[in-house]
Amino acid sequence: MTGTLVNTAAILAGSTIGMLVRSRASNAAAVTVIQGLGLATLFIGFEMAYRWMVSESPRASVLLVLLSMALGGYLGERWRIEARLESLGERARKAFERRFGREDGEFARAFVASSLLFAVGPMAVVGSLSDGMFGDSRLLLTKSVMDGIASAALAATMGPGVYLSAGSVFAYQGALTLAGAYLGRSFGPATLAALSASGGLLIVAIGLNMVGATRIATGNLLPALAVAPILAWIWPYLGLP
């Protein structure tokens, strides 16, 4: 739970800074910081995929990971996961606008917007599962820096509702981390290797988006995290390398 606890604290700290500043500032520094974090994210993803795909288990072959990403991407596109995540935020915003008055609605919109930004996304999912399964909190620590910067900007412009998003992150990522810890005890080495290798490539995609190199619909690749363990389980019966 280390990564989630640090992430929660970073949001609270960033929100406090934003409330103290409450002024418009240039985004150039924040953009540069995010790009630097994107490079670090790329390194984590490549290292994670290489370490488990090559060193830990021969069953986590390139072919297995390739099939996992291909099938996962196909399912994600069919289910329109990326578009559904985006529409979730819009529906939540409209629901709060109808439910609350003007003043309370501003507070609620700040809470909803920041919660969706911090909790809904591949980095939260992969980072939490990695923390639970392997005790690797590096991705969540990187996310903590990003969320701290974003929460300061959001609190400065939208108000104190951003504070409550720390609770959303703690509950959501904490649950995923506990689920990852449980699955980590249930999965064998080959399954964990395949899951980590596929997750590493998904992290690489997130890093590429952060540095602005491309725009990959990473949400549509999330099913690969479910496909990889299934393929690893049936892989020995297929007689493939």
Secondary structure by P-SEA (a helix, b strand, c coil): caaaaaaaaaaaaaaaaaaaacbbbbaaaaaaaaaaaaaaaaaaaaaaaaaaaccccccccaaaaaaaaaaaaaaaaaaaaaaaaaaaaaaaaaaaaacccaaaaaaaaaaaaaaaaccccaaaaaaaaaaaacccaaaaaaaaaaaaaaaaaaaacccccccaaaaaaaaaaaaaaaaaaaaaaaccaaaaaaaaaaaaaaaaaaaaaaacccccccccccaaaaaaaaaaaaccccccc
